[in-house]
């Protein structure tokens, strides 16, 4: 399977953070600036959105990411959706989808 540009970008960011403590600190403190410096490309953050980076490199700690709650009113789940929820499936945007939006590619 071919790696997409977004996957390569994500891998580059993570690898740089693993190898370079200064970059990791900058990435956590100001992710947009750090990524722009690393890639040489301008990020296109939609108005009202922000990019947050958390250091989850401590193997002794288990992290849980709580995604944004969907904005729906009184929606009932069908059987397939109920099974997905019961199985712990997350169908929200992936980091790759988010990077696509940020770089508008």
C-alpha positions in Angstrom: 0.0 0.0 0.0 1.3 3.4 -0.9 1.9 6.0 1.8 0.0 9.2 1.3 1.5 12.7 1.6 -0.4 13.2 4.9 0.8 9.9 6.4 4.4 10.8 5.4 3.9 14.3 7.0 2.5 12.7 10.2 5.4 10.3 10.4 7.9 13.1 9.8 6.4 15.1 12.7 6.4 12.2 15.1 9.9 11.0 14.2 11.3 14.5 14.6 9.6 14.8 18.0 11.0 11.4 19.1 14.5 12.4 18.0 14.7 16.1 18.8 13.7 17.3 22.3 13.8 21.0 21.2 11.4 20.3 18.4 9.1 18.3 20.7 9.0 21.1 23.2 8.2 23.6 20.4 5.6 21.3 19.0 3.8 21.0 22.3 4.1 24.8 23.0 3.2 26.1 19.6 2.3 23.3 17.2 1.4 25.4 14.2 4.7 27.3 14.2 6.8 24.1 14.9 5.1 22.2 12.0 5.5 25.2 9.6 9.2 25.5 10.5 9.7 21.7 10.0 7.8 21.5 6.7 8.4 25.0 5.2 4.7 25.1 4.5 2.0 27.4 5.8 -0.8 25.6 7.8 -4.3 26.6 7.0 -6.1 26.4 10.3 -9.9 27.0 9.9 -11.3 29.9 11.9 -12.4 28.8 15.4 -10.1 25.7 15.3 -6.9 25.1 17.2 -4.2 22.4 17.0 -3.2 20.8 20.3 -0.3 18.4 20.8 0.1 16.3 23.9 3.3 14.4 24.8 2.1 10.7 25.1 5.5 9.1 24.9 5.5 7.7 28.5 5.0 4.0 27.9 3.9 3.6 31.5 0.9 5.8 31.0 -2.3 4.9 29.1 -3.9 7.9 27.3 -7.6 8.2 26.4 -8.5 10.8 23.8 -12.1 12.0 24.2 -13.3 13.2 20.7 -15.6 16.1 20.3 -19.2 15.2 20.8 -21.2 15.2 17.5 -23.7 18.0 17.2 -26.9 16.0 16.7 -30.3 16.2 18.3 -32.3 13.2 19.4 -30.7 10.8 16.9 -31.2 7.1 17.4 -28.5 4.7 16.4 -29.2 1.8 14.1 -28.0 -1.8 14.9 -24.7 -1.4 13.0 -23.9 1.9 14.9 -24.8 0.3 18.2 -22.4 -2.6 17.5 -19.7 -0.2 16.6 -20.1 1.8 19.8 -20.3 -1.4 21.9 -17.1 -2.6 20.3 -15.2 0.7 21.0 -15.0 1.7 17.4 -14.3 5.4 16.6 -15.6 6.7 13.3 -14.5 10.3 13.7 -11.8 12.1 11.6 -8.3 10.5 11.7 -5.1 12.5 12.2 -4.6 12.0 8.4 -8.0 13.6 7.7 -7.1 16.5 10.0 -3.7 17.0 8.3 -5.4 17.0 4.9 -7.7 19.8 6.1 -4.8 21.8 7.6 -2.7 21.6 4.5 -5.7 21.8 2.1 -4.3 19.0 -0.1 
